[in-house]
Amino acid sequence: MTDVWDILANPSFWVAVLRIATPLLLGTLGVLLCERSGVLNLGIEGIMVAGAFTGWLAVYQGLPLWGGVAVAALTGAVLGLLHAFLTVALALSQHVSGLGITLLATSLSYYGYRVSFPKVNTPPTITPFTEMLWLPIPILGQQTPLTLLALLLVPLIGYGLYRTPAGLALRMVGENPQAAEGQGVSVAVTRTSAIVAGSALMGVAGSFLTLSAFNAFFFNMVNGRGWICVALVVFASWRPGKALLGALLFAFFDALQLRLQQSGAAVLPYQLYLMLPYLLSILALVAVARNAAYPQALMKPYRKGER
């Protein structure tokens, strides 16, 4: 127990929590936008992989770091547009489309890496974002600008969803698309815009891994973070503020299990410590999800004129 308190009292632990939470927060906000419009996007895992690869490759080829972030966002937006075409325009299964995009984006990224570096055994590296030591807040000052961007997006997206006409239209489309269409809101345009914007955020979430957390791209680096984001949206009850809380909660458990293993205090097999953040997150999800008010039109295709 003493070791746990020592870990929690160390500022570096909280720096790690915020760093681990950043890609989860960006991805969760992206999923939240999609689902608020009524569309499930299971392509997030592949979109994060594609964002991580294209953003890193762009910087490796000479673009500035923010240029790499923009490329990752554009990659996510293009894949989101494909998902919107399949699920909104063609009204196909959202589950099948999302899983297909995950497979497509992941495979293309790995293929692109192999083609770009056919004879390289060690991943090439770039110079990633540096810490914002100029900030007066110590824990935040040891983060990179993408973490600050993720934190700023929480109130911005919250304000956009609940205080603007566009946000009202988006939520209406996710709750009752027939009523939204009756008020002159284009369901197809609104859902497509939300999917493209949300997928762009997923691409940025992936780019954090290669441009901030690490300085190279390697296979399996996303490692299921996309699926965690899908669960965190349910935990957050589709609200940006709670999405931040959920991302920090999972990151807390993840950072804690890493520190417990490194401290030498681990008395259980390491697999149990690896399982700890997922187990505790599932328990938290079960406790919250029972009362979650999900968008009523979620996963329901809409065809204009149908009742």
C-alpha positions as CSV (number, residue, x, y, z in Angstrom):
1,M,0.0,0.0,0.0
2,T,2.9,2.3,0.8
3,D,4.2,1.8,-2.8
4,V,0.8,2.9,-4.2
5,W,0.9,6.1,-2.2
6,D,4.4,6.8,-3.2
7,I,3.4,6.5,-6.8
8,L,0.4,8.8,-6.4
9,A,2.5,11.4,-4.7
10,N,5.0,11.6,-7.5
11,P,4.2,14.4,-10.0
12,S,5.6,12.3,-12.9
13,F,2.8,9.8,-12.4
14,W,0.2,12.5,-13.1
15,V,2.2,13.7,-16.1
16,A,2.0,10.2,-17.5
17,V,-1.8,10.0,-16.8
18,L,-2.4,13.1,-18.8
19,R,-0.1,11.9,-21.6
20,I,-1.8,8.5,-21.8
21,A,-5.3,10.1,-21.8
22,T,-4.6,12.5,-24.7
23,P,-5.1,10.1,-27.7
24,L,-8.1,8.5,-25.8
25,L,-9.7,11.9,-25.3
26,L,-9.2,13.0,-29.0
27,G,-10.6,9.7,-30.2
28,T,-13.5,9.7,-27.8
29,L,-14.5,13.2,-28.9
30,G,-14.4,12.0,-32.5
31,V,-16.6,9.0,-31.8
32,L,-18.9,11.3,-29.8
33,L,-19.5,13.6,-32.7
34,C,-20.3,10.7,-35.0
35,E,-22.7,9.0,-32.6
36,R,-24.4,12.2,-31.6
37,S,-25.5,12.4,-35.3
38,G,-26.8,8.8,-35.1
39,V,-23.9,7.0,-36.8
40,L,-21.6,4.4,-35.1
41,N,-18.1,4.6,-36.4
42,L,-16.2,1.4,-35.7
43,G,-13.5,2.5,-38.2
44,I,-11.7,4.4,-35.4
45,E,-9.1,1.8,-34.8
46,G,-8.0,1.8,-38.5
47,I,-8.4,5.6,-38.8
48,M,-6.0,6.1,-35.8
49,V,-3.5,3.8,-37.4
50,A,-3.8,5.7,-40.7
51,G,-3.5,9.0,-38.9
52,A,-0.4,7.8,-37.0
53,F,1.3,6.6,-40.2
54,T,0.4,9.5,-42.6
55,G,1.2,12.2,-40.1
56,W,4.5,10.7,-39.2
57,L,5.4,10.0,-42.9
58,A,4.6,13.6,-43.8
59,V,6.9,14.9,-41.2
60,Y,9.6,12.4,-42.2
61,Q,9.3,13.7,-45.7
62,G,9.9,17.3,-44.6
63,L,6.6,18.8,-43.5
64,P,6.5,20.7,-40.1
65,L,5.0,18.9,-37.2
66,W,1.7,20.8,-37.4
67,G,1.7,19.9,-41.1
68,G,1.8,16.3,-40.1
69,V,-1.1,16.8,-37.8
70,A,-3.0,18.4,-40.7
71,V,-2.2,15.4,-42.9
72,A,-3.4,13.0,-40.2
73,A,-6.6,15.0,-39.8
74,L,-7.1,15.0,-43.6
75,T,-6.5,11.2,-43.8
76,G,-9.2,10.7,-41.1
77,A,-11.6,13.0,-42.8
78,V,-11.2,11.1,-46.1
79,L,-11.9,7.8,-44.4
80,G,-14.8,9.4,-42.6
81,L,-16.2,10.5,-45.9
82,L,-16.0,6.9,-47.1
83,H,-17.8,5.7,-44.0
84,A,-20.5,8.5,-44.5
85,F,-21.0,7.5,-48.1
86,L,-21.6,3.8,-47.1
87,T,-23.7,4.4,-44.1
88,V,-25.6,7.7,-44.9
89,A,-25.8,7.8,-48.7
90,L,-26.2,4.1,-49.2
91,A,-27.7,3.3,-45.8
92,L,-25.6,0.2,-45.3
93,S,-24.8,-1.5,-42.1
94,Q,-22.8,0.8,-39.8
95,H,-21.1,-2.1,-38.1
96,V,-19.9,-3.7,-41.3
97,S,-18.8,-0.4,-42.8
98,G,-16.8,0.6,-39.7
99,L,-15.1,-2.8,-39.4
100,G,-14.3,-2.7,-43.1
101,I,-12.7,0.7,-42.8
102,T,-10.6,-0.5,-39.9
103,L,-9.3,-3.4,-41.9
104,L,-8.7,-1.2,-45.0
105,A,-7.0,1.6,-43.2
106,T,-4.8,-0.6,-41.1
107,S,-3.8,-2.8,-44.1
108,L,-3.0,0.2,-46.3
109,S,-0.9,1.9,-43.6
110,Y,1.1,-1.3,-43.0
111,Y,1.5,-1.8,-46.8
112,G,2.5,1.9,-47.2
113,Y,5.2,1.5,-44.5
114,R,6.6,-1.6,-46.1
115,V,6.7,0.0,-49.6
116,S,8.2,3.3,-48.2
117,F,10.9,1.4,-46.1
118,P,11.4,-2.0,-47.8
119,K,14.9,-2.6,-46.3
120,V,14.6,-1.0,-42.9
121,N,14.6,-3.1,-39.8
122,T,14.6,-0.3,-37.3
123,P,11.8,2.3,-37.7
124,P,13.2,5.7,-38.9
125,T,12.7,8.5,-36.4
126,I,11.7,12.1,-36.5
127,T,12.0,15.0,-34.0
128,P,8.6,15.0,-32.2
129,F,6.8,17.8,-30.4
130,T,8.6,19.1,-27.4
131,E,7.2,19.9,-23.9
132,M,5.5,23.2,-23.2
133,L,7.9,24.2,-20.4
134,W,6.8,27.8,-20.7
135,L,3.4,27.1,-19.2
136,P,3.1,28.0,-15.5
137,I,1.2,24.8,-14.6
138,P,3.9,22.1,-14.0
139,I,1.9,19.0,-15.0
140,L,0.6,20.6,-18.2
141,G,3.9,22.2,-18.9
142,Q,5.5,18.8,-19.3
143,Q,3.0,17.9,-22.0
144,T,3.1,18.6,-25.8
145,P,0.8,21.0,-27.7
146,L,-1.5,18.2,-28.8
147,T,-2.4,17.6,-25.2
148,L,-3.4,21.2,-24.8
149,L,-5.3,21.0,-28.0
150,A,-7.3,18.0,-26.7
151,L,-8.1,19.8,-23.5
152,L,-9.3,22.9,-25.3
153,L,-11.5,20.9,-27.6
154,V,-13.6,19.6,-24.6
155,P,-15.2,23.0,-23.8
156,L,-15.3,24.0,-27.5
157,I,-17.2,20.9,-28.6
158,G,-19.4,21.1,-25.5
159,Y,-20.3,24.7,-26.4
160,G,-20.8,23.8,-30.0
161,L,-23.2,21.0,-29.2
162,Y,-25.3,22.7,-26.6
163,R,-25.0,26.4,-27.4
164,T,-25.1,26.8,-31.2
165,P,-27.8,26.1,-33.8
166,A,-25.5,23.7,-35.6
167,G,-25.1,21.7,-32.4
168,L,-28.8,21.6,-31.9
169,A,-29.3,20.4,-35.4
170,L,-26.7,17.7,-34.9
171,R,-28.3,16.4,-31.7
172,M,-31.8,16.6,-33.3
173,V,-30.6,14.4,-36.2
174,G,-29.2,11.9,-33.7
175,E,-32.5,11.8,-31.8
176,N,-35.2,12.2,-34.4
177,P,-34.1,12.6,-38.0
178,Q,-37.7,12.8,-39.3
179,A,-38.4,15.7,-37.1
180,A,-35.1,17.4,-38.1
181,E,-35.9,16.9,-41.8
182,G,-39.3,18.5,-41.1
183,Q,-37.6,21.6,-39.7
184,G,-35.5,22.0,-42.8
185,V,-32.4,20.3,-41.5
186,S,-30.6,18.0,-44.0
187,V,-30.0,14.7,-42.2
188,A,-27.5,13.6,-44.9
189,V,-25.4,16.7,-44.8
190,T,-25.5,16.9,-41.0
191,R,-24.5,13.3,-40.5
192,T,-21.8,13.5,-43.1
193,S,-20.3,16.6,-41.6
194,A,-20.3,15.1,-38.1
195,I,-18.7,11.9,-39.4
196,V,-16.0,13.7,-41.3
197,A,-15.2,16.0,-38.4
198,G,-15.2,13.2,-35.9
199,S,-13.0,11.0,-38.1
200,A,-10.5,13.9,-38.5
201,L,-10.2,14.0,-34.7
202,M,-9.6,10.2,-34.8
203,G,-6.7,10.8,-37.3
204,V,-5.2,13.5,-35.0
205,A,-5.5,11.0,-32.1
206,G,-3.4,8.6,-34.0
207,S,-0.9,11.3,-35.0
208,F,-0.3,12.0,-31.3
209,L,1.3,8.6,-30.9
210,T,3.9,9.2,-33.6
211,L,4.4,12.9,-33.3
212,S,4.3,13.4,-29.5
213,A,4.3,10.1,-27.5
214,F,6.9,8.5,-29.7
215,N,9.1,9.6,-32.7
216,A,8.5,6.6,-35.0
217,F,5.8,4.5,-36.5
218,F,5.6,0.8,-35.8
219,F,3.0,-1.9,-36.2
220,N,0.3,-2.4,-33.5
221,M,1.1,0.9,-31.8
222,V,-2.6,1.9,-31.6
223,N,-3.1,-1.4,-29.6
224,G,-6.8,-1.3,-29.2
225,R,-7.1,2.4,-28.1
226,G,-9.8,2.9,-30.7
227,W,-12.1,0.3,-29.1
228,I,-11.5,1.9,-25.7
229,C,-12.7,5.2,-27.1
230,V,-15.9,3.6,-28.3
231,A,-16.5,2.3,-24.8
232,L,-15.6,5.6,-23.2
233,V,-18.3,7.4,-25.2
234,V,-20.9,5.2,-23.5
235,F,-19.2,5.9,-20.1
236,A,-19.4,9.6,-20.9
237,S,-23.1,9.4,-21.8
238,W,-22.2,11.2,-25.0
239,R,-21.0,14.4,-23.2
240,P,-17.6,16.0,-23.8
241,G,-16.9,16.8,-20.1
242,K,-17.5,13.2,-19.0
243,A,-15.4,12.0,-22.0
244,L,-12.5,13.8,-20.4
245,L,-13.2,12.2,-17.1
246,G,-13.4,8.7,-18.7
247,A,-10.2,9.2,-20.6
248,L,-8.4,10.3,-17.4
249,L,-9.9,7.4,-15.4
250,F,-8.6,4.8,-17.9
251,A,-5.2,6.5,-18.1
252,F,-5.0,6.5,-14.3
253,F,-5.4,2.8,-14.1
254,D,-3.0,2.2,-17.0
255,A,-0.3,4.4,-15.6
256,L,-0.8,2.8,-12.2
257,Q,-0.3,-0.7,-13.4
258,L,2.8,0.3,-15.3
259,R,4.3,1.9,-12.2
260,L,3.4,-1.1,-10.0
261,Q,5.3,-3.3,-12.4
262,Q,8.3,-1.0,-12.6
263,S,8.5,-0.5,-8.8
264,G,9.1,-4.2,-8.1
265,A,6.1,-4.3,-5.8
266,A,4.2,-6.5,-8.2
267,V,3.4,-9.8,-6.4
268,L,1.0,-11.1,-9.1
269,P,1.7,-12.2,-12.6
270,Y,2.3,-9.2,-14.9
271,Q,-0.7,-10.2,-17.1
272,L,-3.0,-9.3,-14.2
273,Y,-1.6,-5.9,-14.0
274,L,-2.0,-5.4,-17.8
275,M,-5.6,-6.4,-17.4
276,L,-6.2,-4.0,-14.5
277,P,-7.1,-0.9,-16.4
278,Y,-9.5,-2.8,-18.7
279,L,-11.2,-4.6,-15.9
280,L,-11.7,-1.5,-13.8
281,S,-12.9,0.4,-16.8
282,I,-15.4,-2.3,-17.6
283,L,-16.7,-2.2,-14.1
284,A,-17.0,1.6,-14.3
285,L,-18.7,1.3,-17.7
286,V,-21.3,-1.2,-16.3
287,A,-22.0,1.1,-13.4
288,V,-22.7,4.1,-15.6
289,A,-24.1,2.6,-18.8
290,R,-27.3,1.3,-17.3
291,N,-28.6,4.9,-17.0
292,A,-26.9,6.3,-20.1
293,A,-29.3,8.3,-22.4
294,Y,-28.0,7.2,-25.8
295,P,-29.1,9.0,-29.0
296,Q,-32.4,7.5,-30.0
297,A,-31.5,7.3,-33.7
298,L,-28.1,5.7,-33.2
299,M,-27.3,2.9,-35.7
300,K,-30.6,3.5,-37.4
301,P,-30.3,4.3,-41.2
302,Y,-32.4,7.2,-42.4
303,R,-34.0,7.3,-45.8
304,K,-35.7,10.5,-46.7
305,G,-39.4,10.2,-46.9
306,E,-39.6,6.9,-45.0
307,R,-41.5,6.7,-41.6
